[in-house]
Amino acid sequence: MLPEVKLAEIQAEISLPKSEKNISQEVLFLAAPAIGQYLLETLVFLVDRLMLGRYDGDALASMQISSTLIWGISSLLSSVSIGSISLVGRAIGRGDRALAAATVRGSLIFAVLAGTLVSLFSFQSIENLVDLFPNSDAKVQQAAIDYISILLPAMPLMLVSNFAATLLRSSGNTRSPFLVALLSNAVNAFINYFLIFGNWGAPALGVRGAAIGSVAALAINAIVLIILLSHKKAALTLRGRGGERAAIARVLRIAGPAFGEEFVQHIGYFGYIAMLTSLGSAAMAANQALISIELICFLSADGFGIAAATIVAQYLGADRPHKANQGACWATFLATALLMLFSLFFWLIPDELLQIFSHDSEIVAAGVPCLYIAAVAQPFMAISIVLGQSLRGAGDTKSAFYVACAGWLVVRLAATYLFTFVCHWGLVGVWLGSTCDWIVRSIVLVIVFLRGRWRYTLL
């Protein structure tokens, strides 16, 4: 039995004194660059979509296939980095530079090997992967194959970039990954301009030009981040030797439930999308606009979640659970406040927000009531994301996994089916289903967090 935390102790720590400014400033210092980096990573695909949309309609449509497949593969493998966050954070918190360095080396070796194996396996079955989208046009499928066949061999670069950025953030350095992402975005846009359209004498390669730009951006990301991790005197370095096998074994053990959580999320997501696609093209278009609007909220909450995970891991490593608790509370409070501010815009100017993405009156009319529902969901989404990341930072990936399983496979799918097909509320039912998931998930995570057992997780 793990020791229980007394209610009085919990209440004392949640009631943060007004003079406690260091933790809140630390949360903001870590969260702001993390949010910026997430937005920049999203901007890579947005720039590809914007330029391909001007080049050719089939090329733009193909991104629905290729980006979904690339995201699915990379996010599953990158979930292992959750273990790296916990172990590196604990090691830095207790001043164990040797363990931190071994974890960096082991994590990067895993990224290279896993990326290479997946590239080789997937490269042999690209057409089978694209056939998972059987209703798409032949030209769209071919454009997706052209894009994926260039990006898949770069999967090791993608995973090394993801792991290196995660490792730096877990050491408290969220600024460097942000600046590197800024550089790689500029490179991607520059190469796209030349190779998609054939400007200044370059060949017009369309989707292949966009893929080459993305690979170049990934290469710059990976190289610069590895250089940053190679400095001897940095807070986190890969210098040294020995201990890699033991470190990666611990990382994989911690990350096992996180990998399972990501897998469950993908299953739930595809089931969720399957129900959505049955509502017709207008509902699908409105949903894409809604997701694009809500994306900044999700990424902002995730940025505060990264800050919370880093602070929790480091302070638990330093044997200061009180500070870890304060960091998680402050991150949750700040994320919730920010997303509630976004909610006001959803309430006050829903038509104007939707018209950024479409002037079709049918699409706007379908999206407005859903945006009202999204406004209600924002604080619950903030709580769920930040507390879930806090548990992962503590190494309590099992609790986060169980909550995610219940949220995706039970609450969201069941509620979406009920509201959409039983009550016949269409797209509104879809967004009510996701909102029910966020509400239930936030309540359960608050209970798990208040119990305090995450403080005693052994890594």
C-alpha positions as a LaTeX table, in Angstrom:
\begin{tabular}{lrrr}
\hline
Residue & $x$ (\AA) & $y$ (\AA) & $z$ (\AA) \\
\hline
Met1 & 0.00 & 0.00 & 0.00 \\
Leu2 & 1.30 & 3.44 & $-0.88$ \\
Pro3 & 1.02 & 6.07 & 1.84 \\
Glu4 & $-2.10$ & 8.22 & 1.68 \\
Val5 & $-1.77$ & 12.00 & 1.68 \\
Lys6 & $-3.80$ & 13.71 & 4.36 \\
Leu7 & $-6.59$ & 15.98 & 3.19 \\
Ala8 & $-5.31$ & 18.85 & 5.31 \\
Glu9 & $-1.91$ & 18.65 & 3.62 \\
Ile10 & $-3.53$ & 18.68 & 0.18 \\
Gln11 & $-5.70$ & 21.66 & 1.04 \\
Ala12 & $-2.73$ & 23.55 & 2.42 \\
Glu13 & $-0.79$ & 23.02 & $-0.78$ \\
Ile14 & $-3.65$ & 23.91 & $-3.12$ \\
Ser15 & $-4.25$ & 27.17 & $-1.25$ \\
Leu16 & $-1.16$ & 28.80 & $-2.72$ \\
Pro17 & $-0.03$ & 31.93 & $-0.88$ \\
Lys18 & $-0.05$ & 35.18 & $-2.80$ \\
Ser19 & 3.65 & 35.60 & $-2.14$ \\
Glu20 & 4.41 & 32.34 & $-3.96$ \\
Lys21 & 5.48 & 33.85 & $-7.29$ \\
Asn22 & 8.46 & 31.68 & $-8.24$ \\
Ile23 & 6.48 & 28.62 & $-9.25$ \\
Ser24 & 3.94 & 30.58 & $-11.32$ \\
Gln25 & 6.78 & 32.40 & $-13.10$ \\
Glu26 & 8.54 & 29.09 & $-13.70$ \\
Val27 & 5.38 & 27.63 & $-15.22$ \\
Leu28 & 5.00 & 30.60 & $-17.58$ \\
Phe29 & 8.72 & 30.53 & $-18.45$ \\
Leu30 & 8.46 & 26.88 & $-19.48$ \\
Ala31 & 4.99 & 26.97 & $-21.03$ \\
Ala32 & 5.31 & 29.98 & $-23.36$ \\
Pro33 & 8.11 & 28.59 & $-25.59$ \\
Ala34 & 6.51 & 25.12 & $-25.53$ \\
Ile35 & 3.23 & 26.58 & $-26.83$ \\
Gly36 & 5.14 & 28.52 & $-29.45$ \\
Gln37 & 6.96 & 25.39 & $-30.60$ \\
Tyr38 & 3.73 & 23.41 & $-30.90$ \\
Leu39 & 2.21 & 26.19 & $-32.98$ \\
Leu40 & 5.28 & 26.27 & $-35.21$ \\
Glu41 & 5.20 & 22.48 & $-35.68$ \\
Thr42 & 1.56 & 22.79 & $-36.71$ \\
Leu43 & 2.51 & 25.68 & $-39.01$ \\
Val44 & 4.73 & 23.36 & $-41.08$ \\
Phe45 & 1.70 & 21.36 & $-42.23$ \\
Leu46 & $-0.41$ & 24.53 & $-42.50$ \\
Val47 & 2.13 & 26.12 & $-44.86$ \\
Asp48 & 2.17 & 22.91 & $-46.91$ \\
Arg49 & $-1.64$ & 22.99 & $-47.13$ \\
Leu50 & $-1.79$ & 26.69 & $-48.04$ \\
Met51 & 0.79 & 26.38 & $-50.83$ \\
Leu52 & $-0.52$ & 23.07 & $-52.16$ \\
Gly53 & $-4.02$ & 24.55 & $-52.19$ \\
Arg54 & $-2.77$ & 27.22 & $-54.59$ \\
Tyr55 & $-0.94$ & 24.61 & $-56.67$ \\
Asp56 & $-3.62$ & 21.94 & $-57.17$ \\
Gly57 & $-6.85$ & 20.73 & $-55.53$ \\
Asp58 & $-5.85$ & 17.05 & $-55.65$ \\
Ala59 & $-2.52$ & 17.86 & $-54.03$ \\
Leu60 & $-4.29$ & 19.61 & $-51.16$ \\
Ala61 & $-6.80$ & 16.78 & $-50.73$ \\
Ser62 & $-3.95$ & 14.26 & $-50.55$ \\
Met63 & $-2.71$ & 15.90 & $-47.34$ \\
Gln64 & $-5.77$ & 14.49 & $-45.55$ \\
Ile65 & $-4.35$ & 11.02 & $-46.22$ \\
Ser66 & $-0.60$ & 11.60 & $-45.89$ \\
Ser67 & $-0.71$ & 13.84 & $-42.81$ \\
Thr68 & $-3.04$ & 11.39 & $-41.02$ \\
Leu69 & $-0.71$ & 8.44 & $-41.71$ \\
Ile70 & 2.49 & 10.31 & $-40.81$ \\
Trp71 & 0.90 & 11.72 & $-37.64$ \\
Gly72 & $-0.37$ & 8.29 & $-36.62$ \\
Ile73 & 3.02 & 6.57 & $-36.97$ \\
Ser74 & 5.13 & 9.34 & $-35.43$ \\
Ser75 & 2.83 & 10.04 & $-32.49$ \\
Leu76 & 2.69 & 6.36 & $-31.51$ \\
Leu77 & 6.48 & 6.05 & $-31.44$ \\
Ser78 & 7.01 & 9.47 & $-29.88$ \\
Ser79 & 4.81 & 8.46 & $-26.92$ \\
Val80 & 7.86 & 6.58 & $-25.60$ \\
Ser81 & 9.43 & 9.98 & $-24.87$ \\
Ile82 & 7.03 & 10.28 & $-21.92$ \\
Gly83 & 9.36 & 7.91 & $-20.09$ \\
Ser84 & 12.32 & 10.11 & $-21.03$ \\
Ile85 & 10.61 & 13.17 & $-19.55$ \\
Ser86 & 10.02 & 11.43 & $-16.21$ \\
Leu87 & 13.49 & 9.90 & $-15.92$ \\
Val88 & 15.46 & 12.94 & $-17.09$ \\
Gly89 & 13.40 & 15.26 & $-14.88$ \\
Arg90 & 13.98 & 13.09 & $-11.82$ \\
Ala91 & 17.69 & 12.77 & $-12.60$ \\
Ile92 & 18.16 & 16.53 & $-13.00$ \\
Gly93 & 16.14 & 17.18 & $-9.86$ \\
Arg94 & 18.45 & 15.01 & $-7.79$ \\
Gly95 & 21.61 & 16.19 & $-9.59$ \\
Asp96 & 22.37 & 12.83 & $-11.26$ \\
Arg97 & 23.96 & 14.06 & $-14.49$ \\
Ala98 & 25.23 & 10.58 & $-15.41$ \\
Leu99 & 21.72 & 9.09 & $-15.41$ \\
Ala100 & 20.34 & 12.08 & $-17.33$ \\
Ala101 & 23.06 & 11.75 & $-19.99$ \\
Ala102 & 22.56 & 7.99 & $-20.28$ \\
Thr103 & 18.82 & 8.55 & $-20.74$ \\
Val104 & 19.51 & 11.05 & $-23.52$ \\
Arg105 & 21.80 & 8.62 & $-25.34$ \\
Gly106 & 19.45 & 5.66 & $-24.87$ \\
Ser107 & 16.41 & 7.66 & $-26.00$ \\
Leu108 & 18.13 & 8.94 & $-29.15$ \\
Ile109 & 19.39 & 5.45 & $-30.04$ \\
Phe110 & 15.83 & 4.16 & $-29.66$ \\
Ala111 & 14.55 & 6.98 & $-31.90$ \\
Val112 & 17.03 & 6.12 & $-34.66$ \\
Leu113 & 16.41 & 2.36 & $-34.52$ \\
Ala114 & 12.61 & 2.61 & $-34.25$ \\
Gly115 & 12.44 & 5.22 & $-37.01$ \\
Thr116 & 14.61 & 3.11 & $-39.31$ \\
Leu117 & 12.59 & $-0.07$ & $-38.74$ \\
Val118 & 9.26 & 1.69 & $-39.27$ \\
Ser119 & 10.57 & 3.40 & $-42.41$ \\
Leu120 & 11.72 & 0.11 & $-43.92$ \\
Phe121 & 8.48 & $-1.68$ & $-43.04$ \\
Ser122 & 6.18 & 1.13 & $-44.13$ \\
Phe123 & 8.14 & 1.88 & $-47.28$ \\
Gln124 & 7.40 & $-1.64$ & $-48.50$ \\
Ser125 & 3.66 & $-1.16$ & $-48.01$ \\
Ile126 & 2.93 & 2.47 & $-48.88$ \\
Glu127 & 0.16 & 1.56 & $-51.31$ \\
Asn128 & $-1.48$ & $-0.67$ & $-48.68$ \\
Leu129 & $-1.40$ & 2.22 & $-46.20$ \\
Val130 & $-3.03$ & 4.57 & $-48.70$ \\
Asp131 & $-5.67$ & 1.93 & $-49.45$ \\
Leu132 & $-6.93$ & 2.48 & $-45.90$ \\
Phe133 & $-8.72$ & 5.46 & $-47.48$ \\
Pro134 & $-10.64$ & 3.59 & $-50.22$ \\
Asn135 & $-13.15$ & 6.32 & $-51.09$ \\
Ser136 & $-10.53$ & 8.83 & $-52.20$ \\
Asp137 & $-9.86$ & 9.69 & $-55.85$ \\
Ala138 & $-7.04$ & 7.86 & $-57.69$ \\
Lys139 & $-5.18$ & 11.14 & $-58.34$ \\
Val140 & $-5.45$ & 12.06 & $-54.66$ \\
Gln141 & $-4.12$ & 8.65 & $-53.63$ \\
Gln142 & $-1.18$ & 8.96 & $-56.04$ \\
Ala143 & $-0.32$ & 12.42 & $-54.70$ \\
Ala144 & $-0.39$ & 10.98 & $-51.15$ \\
Ile145 & 1.96 & 8.18 & $-52.24$ \\
Asp146 & 4.36 & 10.73 & $-53.76$ \\
Tyr147 & 4.42 & 12.69 & $-50.47$ \\
Ile148 & 4.71 & 9.69 & $-48.15$ \\
Ser149 & 7.42 & 7.96 & $-50.20$ \\
Ile150 & 9.71 & 10.95 & $-49.55$ \\
Leu151 & 8.75 & 11.59 & $-45.92$ \\
Leu152 & 8.77 & 7.98 & $-44.64$ \\
Pro153 & 12.54 & 7.47 & $-45.14$ \\
Ala154 & 12.97 & 10.57 & $-42.96$ \\
Met155 & 11.12 & 8.98 & $-40.04$ \\
Pro156 & 14.40 & 8.61 & $-38.04$ \\
Leu157 & 14.93 & 12.38 & $-38.42$ \\
Met158 & 11.38 & 13.04 & $-37.28$ \\
Leu159 & 11.71 & 10.86 & $-34.19$ \\
Val160 & 15.17 & 12.22 & $-33.30$ \\
Ser161 & 13.74 & 15.77 & $-33.56$ \\
Asn162 & 10.76 & 14.87 & $-31.36$ \\
Phe163 & 12.86 & 13.08 & $-28.74$ \\
Ala164 & 15.61 & 15.72 & $-28.66$ \\
Ala165 & 13.08 & 18.54 & $-28.21$ \\
Thr166 & 11.29 & 16.56 & $-25.50$ \\
Leu167 & 14.56 & 15.87 & $-23.67$ \\
Leu168 & 15.55 & 19.53 & $-23.72$ \\
Arg169 & 12.11 & 20.56 & $-22.44$ \\
Ser170 & 12.32 & 18.00 & $-19.64$ \\
Ser171 & 15.53 & 19.69 & $-18.48$ \\
Gly172 & 13.69 & 23.02 & $-18.31$ \\
Asn173 & 15.00 & 24.34 & $-21.65$ \\
Thr174 & 11.87 & 25.06 & $-23.69$ \\
Arg175 & 13.37 & 28.13 & $-25.38$ \\
Ser176 & 15.91 & 26.33 & $-27.60$ \\
Pro177 & 13.41 & 23.93 & $-29.22$ \\
Phe178 & 11.18 & 26.92 & $-29.96$ \\
Leu179 & 13.97 & 28.87 & $-31.68$ \\
Val180 & 15.04 & 25.81 & $-33.68$ \\
Ala181 & 11.43 & 25.23 & $-34.76$ \\
Leu182 & 11.29 & 28.86 & $-35.89$ \\
Leu183 & 14.36 & 28.31 & $-38.09$ \\
Ser184 & 13.07 & 25.06 & $-39.57$ \\
Asn185 & 9.71 & 26.65 & $-40.40$ \\
Ala186 & 11.46 & 29.36 & $-42.37$ \\
Val187 & 13.46 & 26.74 & $-44.28$ \\
Asn188 & 10.32 & 24.73 & $-45.02$ \\
Ala189 & 8.44 & 27.76 & $-46.39$ \\
Phe190 & 11.48 & 28.83 & $-48.46$ \\
Ile191 & 11.94 & 25.41 & $-50.10$ \\
Asn192 & 8.19 & 25.02 & $-50.65$ \\
Tyr193 & 8.07 & 28.30 & $-52.52$ \\
Phe194 & 10.70 & 27.08 & $-54.97$ \\
Leu195 & 9.91 & 23.38 & $-55.35$ \\
Ile196 & 6.11 & 23.32 & $-55.22$ \\
Phe197 & 5.59 & 26.00 & $-57.88$ \\
Gly198 & 8.92 & 25.85 & $-59.74$ \\
Asn199 & 9.83 & 29.48 & $-59.02$ \\
Trp200 & 13.16 & 30.97 & $-60.17$ \\
Gly201 & 13.95 & 28.10 & $-62.52$ \\
Ala202 & 13.43 & 25.30 & $-59.99$ \\
Pro203 & 11.38 & 22.25 & $-61.06$ \\
Ala204 & 7.66 & 22.37 & $-60.15$ \\
Leu205 & 7.35 & 19.24 & $-58.01$ \\
Gly206 & 4.01 & 19.83 & $-56.28$ \\
Val207 & 3.51 & 17.50 & $-53.32$ \\
Arg208 & 7.03 & 16.10 & $-53.74$ \\
Gly209 & 8.41 & 19.61 & $-53.34$ \\
Ala210 & 6.39 & 20.03 & $-50.13$ \\
Ala211 & 7.75 & 16.71 & $-48.84$ \\
Ile212 & 11.33 & 17.75 & $-49.62$ \\
Gly213 & 10.80 & 20.99 & $-47.72$ \\
Ser214 & 9.46 & 19.08 & $-44.72$ \\
Val215 & 12.41 & 16.67 & $-44.76$ \\
Ala216 & 14.87 & 19.58 & $-44.92$ \\
Ala217 & 13.12 & 21.18 & $-41.93$ \\
Leu218 & 13.32 & 17.90 & $-39.99$ \\
Ala219 & 17.03 & 17.55 & $-40.81$ \\
Ile220 & 17.79 & 21.04 & $-39.52$ \\
Asn221 & 15.73 & 20.38 & $-36.40$ \\
Ala222 & 17.52 & 17.12 & $-35.66$ \\
Ile223 & 21.05 & 18.41 & $-36.36$ \\
Val224 & 20.76 & 21.63 & $-34.36$ \\
Leu225 & 19.09 & 19.95 & $-31.38$ \\
Ile226 & 21.75 & 17.21 & $-31.30$ \\
Ile227 & 24.45 & 19.90 & $-31.36$ \\
Leu228 & 22.76 & 21.59 & $-28.38$ \\
Leu229 & 22.68 & 18.29 & $-26.51$ \\
Ser230 & 26.38 & 17.72 & $-27.26$ \\
His231 & 27.68 & 20.60 & $-25.14$ \\
Lys232 & 29.58 & 19.33 & $-22.12$ \\
Lys233 & 28.57 & 22.14 & $-19.78$ \\
Ala234 & 24.88 & 22.21 & $-20.70$ \\
Ala235 & 22.29 & 21.34 & $-18.06$ \\
Leu236 & 21.54 & 18.26 & $-20.14$ \\
Thr237 & 24.14 & 16.60 & $-22.33$ \\
Leu238 & 24.58 & 13.34 & $-24.21$ \\
Arg239 & 28.32 & 13.28 & $-23.45$ \\
Gly240 & 29.64 & 10.23 & $-21.62$ \\
Arg241 & 29.27 & 6.50 & $-22.02$ \\
Gly242 & 27.67 & 3.55 & $-20.29$ \\
Gly243 & 24.25 & 3.02 & $-18.76$ \\
Glu244 & 22.26 & 3.43 & $-21.98$ \\
Arg245 & 20.67 & $-0.03$ & $-21.88$ \\
Ala246 & 19.55 & 0.29 & $-18.29$ \\
Ala247 & 18.24 & 3.81 & $-18.90$ \\
Ile248 & 16.21 & 2.93 & $-22.01$ \\
Ala249 & 14.83 & $-0.15$ & $-20.24$ \\
Arg250 & 13.51 & 2.14 & $-17.49$ \\
Val251 & 12.18 & 4.59 & $-20.08$ \\
Leu252 & 10.29 & 1.82 & $-21.89$ \\
Arg253 & 8.88 & 0.47 & $-18.64$ \\
Ile254 & 7.56 & 3.92 & $-17.69$ \\
Ala255 & 6.34 & 4.66 & $-21.22$ \\
Gly256 & 4.51 & 1.35 & $-21.75$ \\
Pro257 & 1.14 & 2.67 & $-20.54$ \\
Ala258 & 1.73 & 5.94 & $-22.45$ \\
Phe259 & 2.19 & 3.93 & $-25.66$ \\
Gly260 & $-0.99$ & 2.04 & $-24.85$ \\
Glu261 & $-2.77$ & 5.33 & $-24.21$ \\
Glu262 & $-1.70$ & 6.68 & $-27.59$ \\
Phe263 & $-2.85$ & 3.46 & $-29.27$ \\
Val264 & $-6.23$ & 3.63 & $-27.55$ \\
Gln265 & $-6.55$ & 7.29 & $-28.55$ \\
His266 & $-6.02$ & 6.36 & $-32.19$ \\
Ile267 & $-8.67$ & 3.64 & $-32.01$ \\
Gly268 & $-11.11$ & 6.04 & $-30.35$ \\
Tyr269 & $-10.27$ & 8.77 & $-32.83$ \\
Phe270 & $-10.93$ & 6.62 & $-35.88$ \\
Gly271 & $-14.24$ & 5.44 & $-34.37$ \\
Tyr272 & $-15.13$ & 9.05 & $-33.64$ \\
Ile273 & $-14.25$ & 10.12 & $-37.20$ \\
Ala274 & $-16.21$ & 7.18 & $-38.65$ \\
Met275 & $-19.35$ & 8.49 & $-36.97$ \\
Leu276 & $-18.60$ & 12.03 & $-38.11$ \\
Thr277 & $-18.11$ & 11.09 & $-41.78$ \\
Ser278 & $-21.60$ & 9.59 & $-41.91$ \\
Leu279 & $-23.07$ & 13.09 & $-41.40$ \\
Gly280 & $-22.13$ & 14.36 & $-44.87$ \\
Ser281 & $-19.67$ & 16.79 & $-46.45$ \\
Ala282 & $-21.11$ & 19.99 & $-44.92$ \\
Ala283 & $-20.75$ & 18.58 & $-41.40$ \\
Met284 & $-17.22$ & 17.38 & $-42.18$ \\
Ala285 & $-16.22$ & 20.79 & $-43.52$ \\
Ala286 & $-17.72$ & 22.55 & $-40.50$ \\
Asn287 & $-15.91$ & 20.14 & $-38.20$ \\
Gln288 & $-12.57$ & 20.87 & $-39.89$ \\
Ala289 & $-13.13$ & 24.60 & $-39.32$ \\
Leu290 & $-14.08$ & 23.97 & $-35.69$ \\
Ile291 & $-11.03$ & 21.82 & $-35.06$ \\
Ser292 & $-8.79$ & 24.47 & $-36.61$ \\
Ile293 & $-10.28$ & 27.12 & $-34.29$ \\
Glu294 & $-9.97$ & 24.92 & $-31.20$ \\
Leu295 & $-6.44$ & 23.82 & $-32.06$ \\
Ile296 & $-4.83$ & 26.87 & $-30.49$ \\
Cys297 & $-6.66$ & 26.07 & $-27.24$ \\
Phe298 & $-5.48$ & 22.46 & $-27.26$ \\
Leu299 & $-1.88$ & 23.41 & $-28.02$ \\
Ser300 & $-1.90$ & 26.09 & $-25.31$ \\
Ala301 & $-3.13$ & 23.61 & $-22.71$ \\
Asp302 & $-0.53$ & 21.09 & $-23.87$ \\
Gly303 & 2.19 & 23.72 & $-23.47$ \\
Phe304 & 1.17 & 24.22 & $-19.84$ \\
Gly305 & 1.04 & 20.43 & $-19.54$ \\
Ile306 & 4.68 & 20.17 & $-20.65$ \\
Ala307 & 5.61 & 22.81 & $-18.07$ \\
Ala308 & 3.73 & 20.89 & $-15.37$ \\
Ala309 & 5.34 & 17.56 & $-16.32$ \\
Thr310 & 8.82 & 19.11 & $-16.24$ \\
Ile311 & 8.31 & 20.81 & $-12.87$ \\
Val312 & 6.69 & 17.74 & $-11.29$ \\
Ala313 & 9.48 & 15.44 & $-12.47$ \\
Gln314 & 12.29 & 17.73 & $-11.34$ \\
Tyr315 & 10.85 & 18.57 & $-7.91$ \\
Leu316 & 10.01 & 14.94 & $-7.20$ \\
Gly317 & 13.61 & 14.12 & $-8.12$ \\
Ala318 & 14.75 & 16.80 & $-5.65$ \\
Asp319 & 12.46 & 15.23 & $-3.00$ \\
Arg320 & 10.26 & 18.33 & $-2.84$ \\
Pro321 & 6.74 & 16.98 & $-3.53$ \\
His322 & 5.17 & 20.14 & $-2.10$ \\
Lys323 & 6.75 & 22.20 & $-4.90$ \\
Ala324 & 5.75 & 19.56 & $-7.48$ \\
Asn325 & 2.16 & 19.86 & $-6.30$ \\
Gln326 & 2.27 & 23.66 & $-6.49$ \\
Gly327 & 3.70 & 23.55 & $-10.01$ \\
Ala328 & 0.91 & 21.28 & $-11.24$ \\
Cys329 & $-1.74$ & 23.45 & $-9.54$ \\
Trp330 & $-0.38$ & 26.67 & $-11.01$ \\
Ala331 & $-0.11$ & 25.17 & $-14.49$ \\
Thr332 & $-3.69$ & 23.92 & $-14.27$ \\
Phe333 & $-4.95$ & 27.28 & $-13.03$ \\
Leu334 & $-3.15$ & 29.29 & $-15.73$ \\
Ala335 & $-4.19$ & 26.93 & $-18.53$ \\
Thr336 & $-7.81$ & 27.00 & $-17.38$ \\
Ala337 & $-7.81$ & 30.80 & $-17.17$ \\
Leu338 & $-6.36$ & 31.13 & $-20.68$ \\
Leu339 & $-8.80$ & 28.68 & $-22.24$ \\
Met340 & $-11.73$ & 30.37 & $-20.51$ \\
Leu341 & $-10.59$ & 33.58 & $-22.18$ \\
Phe342 & $-10.70$ & 31.79 & $-25.54$ \\
Ser343 & $-14.21$ & 30.60 & $-24.60$ \\
Leu344 & $-15.39$ & 34.21 & $-24.49$ \\
Phe345 & $-14.45$ & 34.61 & $-28.15$ \\
Phe346 & $-16.32$ & 31.39 & $-28.98$ \\
Trp347 & $-19.43$ & 32.88 & $-27.33$ \\
Leu348 & $-19.13$ & 36.44 & $-28.63$ \\
Ile349 & $-17.96$ & 36.08 & $-32.25$ \\
Pro350 & $-18.66$ & 32.49 & $-33.42$ \\
Asp351 & $-19.74$ & 33.54 & $-36.94$ \\
Glu352 & $-16.65$ & 35.66 & $-37.50$ \\
Leu353 & $-14.33$ & 32.86 & $-36.36$ \\
Leu354 & $-15.94$ & 30.29 & $-38.65$ \\
Gln355 & $-15.95$ & 32.67 & $-41.61$ \\
Ile356 & $-12.14$ & 32.74 & $-41.44$ \\
Phe357 & $-12.27$ & 29.21 & $-42.84$ \\
Ser358 & $-15.45$ & 29.26 & $-44.93$ \\
His359 & $-18.00$ & 31.76 & $-46.24$ \\
Asp360 & $-20.48$ & 28.97 & $-46.95$ \\
Ser361 & $-23.58$ & 29.86 & $-44.94$ \\
Glu362 & $-24.50$ & 26.19 & $-44.45$ \\
Ile363 & $-21.09$ & 25.40 & $-42.96$ \\
Val364 & $-21.16$ & 28.46 & $-40.69$ \\
Ala365 & $-24.71$ & 27.68 & $-39.52$ \\
Ala366 & $-23.69$ & 24.09 & $-38.71$ \\
Gly367 & $-20.62$ & 25.23 & $-36.80$ \\
Val368 & $-22.02$ & 28.04 & $-34.60$ \\
Pro369 & $-23.89$ & 25.87 & $-32.04$ \\
Cys370 & $-20.90$ & 23.54 & $-31.85$ \\
Leu371 & $-18.66$ & 26.49 & $-31.03$ \\
Tyr372 & $-20.95$ & 27.33 & $-28.11$ \\
Ile373 & $-20.50$ & 23.76 & $-26.86$ \\
Ala374 & $-16.73$ & 24.04 & $-27.35$ \\
Ala375 & $-16.77$ & 27.16 & $-25.16$ \\
Val376 & $-18.22$ & 25.08 & $-22.31$ \\
Ala377 & $-15.61$ & 22.35 & $-22.88$ \\
Gln378 & $-12.49$ & 24.55 & $-22.71$ \\
Pro379 & $-11.87$ & 24.69 & $-18.93$ \\
Phe380 & $-12.47$ & 20.95 & $-18.60$ \\
Met381 & $-10.09$ & 20.30 & $-21.49$ \\
Ala382 & $-7.42$ & 22.44 & $-19.80$ \\
Ile383 & $-7.76$ & 20.56 & $-16.51$ \\
Ser384 & $-7.67$ & 17.17 & $-18.24$ \\
Ile385 & $-4.61$ & 17.91 & $-20.37$ \\
Val386 & $-2.49$ & 19.55 & $-17.65$ \\
Leu387 & $-3.27$ & 17.06 & $-14.88$ \\
Gly388 & $-2.77$ & 14.15 & $-17.29$ \\
Gln389 & 0.67 & 15.51 & $-18.21$ \\
Ser390 & 1.45 & 16.09 & $-14.52$ \\
Leu391 & 0.79 & 12.42 & $-13.77$ \\
Arg392 & 2.97 & 11.38 & $-16.70$ \\
Gly393 & 5.76 & 13.67 & $-15.51$ \\
Ala394 & 5.56 & 11.95 & $-12.12$ \\
Gly395 & 5.87 & 8.60 & $-13.88$ \\
Asp396 & 2.31 & 7.60 & $-13.01$ \\
Thr397 & 1.55 & 6.69 & $-16.62$ \\
Lys398 & $-0.81$ & 3.88 & $-15.57$ \\
Ser399 & $-3.37$ & 6.25 & $-14.05$ \\
Ala400 & $-3.24$ & 8.47 & $-17.13$ \\
Phe401 & $-3.70$ & 5.38 & $-19.31$ \\
Tyr402 & $-6.75$ & 4.11 & $-17.43$ \\
Val403 & $-8.42$ & 7.53 & $-17.54$ \\
Ala404 & $-7.72$ & 7.89 & $-21.27$ \\
Cys405 & $-9.15$ & 4.42 & $-21.97$ \\
Ala406 & $-12.35$ & 5.25 & $-20.12$ \\
Gly407 & $-12.56$ & 8.66 & $-21.79$ \\
Trp408 & $-11.99$ & 7.60 & $-25.39$ \\
Leu409 & $-13.50$ & 4.12 & $-25.56$ \\
Val410 & $-16.40$ & 4.47 & $-23.14$ \\
Val411 & $-17.49$ & 8.05 & $-22.58$ \\
Arg412 & $-16.67$ & 9.74 & $-25.90$ \\
Leu413 & $-17.78$ & 7.00 & $-28.28$ \\
Ala414 & $-20.91$ & 6.13 & $-26.29$ \\
Ala415 & $-21.94$ & 9.76 & $-25.76$ \\
Thr416 & $-21.26$ & 10.66 & $-29.38$ \\
Tyr417 & $-23.37$ & 7.74 & $-30.63$ \\
Leu418 & $-26.16$ & 8.62 & $-28.21$ \\
Phe419 & $-26.36$ & 12.31 & $-29.07$ \\
Thr420 & $-25.67$ & 11.94 & $-32.80$ \\
Phe421 & $-27.71$ & 8.91 & $-33.83$ \\
Val422 & $-30.18$ & 8.21 & $-31.03$ \\
Cys423 & $-31.09$ & 11.84 & $-30.34$ \\
His424 & $-30.46$ & 12.80 & $-34.02$ \\
Trp425 & $-28.56$ & 15.97 & $-33.14$ \\
Gly426 & $-26.00$ & 15.61 & $-35.93$ \\
Leu427 & $-22.75$ & 17.56 & $-35.60$ \\
Val428 & $-23.94$ & 19.09 & $-32.33$ \\
Gly429 & $-24.10$ & 15.54 & $-30.95$ \\
Val430 & $-20.50$ & 14.93 & $-32.00$ \\
Trp431 & $-19.29$ & 17.95 & $-30.04$ \\
Leu432 & $-21.49$ & 17.10 & $-27.06$ \\
Gly433 & $-19.85$ & 13.67 & $-27.02$ \\
Ser434 & $-16.33$ & 15.09 & $-26.87$ \\
Thr435 & $-17.39$ & 17.61 & $-24.22$ \\
Cys436 & $-18.80$ & 14.83 & $-22.03$ \\
Asp437 & $-15.44$ & 13.08 & $-22.33$ \\
Trp438 & $-13.54$ & 16.20 & $-21.18$ \\
Ile439 & $-15.90$ & 16.77 & $-18.25$ \\
Val440 & $-15.74$ & 13.18 & $-16.97$ \\
Arg441 & $-12.01$ & 12.96 & $-17.56$ \\
Ser442 & $-11.29$ & 16.19 & $-15.66$ \\
Ile443 & $-13.35$ & 15.05 & $-12.64$ \\
Val444 & $-11.56$ & 11.69 & $-12.47$ \\
Leu445 & $-8.11$ & 13.26 & $-12.90$ \\
Val446 & $-8.78$ & 15.79 & $-10.13$ \\
Ile447 & $-9.70$ & 12.93 & $-7.80$ \\
Val448 & $-6.58$ & 10.96 & $-8.77$ \\
Phe449 & $-4.39$ & 14.03 & $-8.35$ \\
Leu450 & $-5.85$ & 14.93 & $-4.95$ \\
Arg451 & $-5.26$ & 11.43 & $-3.65$ \\
Gly452 & $-1.57$ & 12.21 & $-4.08$ \\
Arg453 & $-0.29$ & 8.72 & $-4.78$ \\
Trp454 & 1.52 & 10.02 & $-7.86$ \\
Arg455 & 4.09 & 11.53 & $-5.47$ \\
Tyr456 & 5.34 & 8.09 & $-4.54$ \\
Thr457 & 5.71 & 6.59 & $-8.00$ \\
Leu458 & 8.96 & 4.63 & $-8.25$ \\
Leu459 & 10.89 & 4.89 & $-11.52$ \\
\hline
\end{tabular}
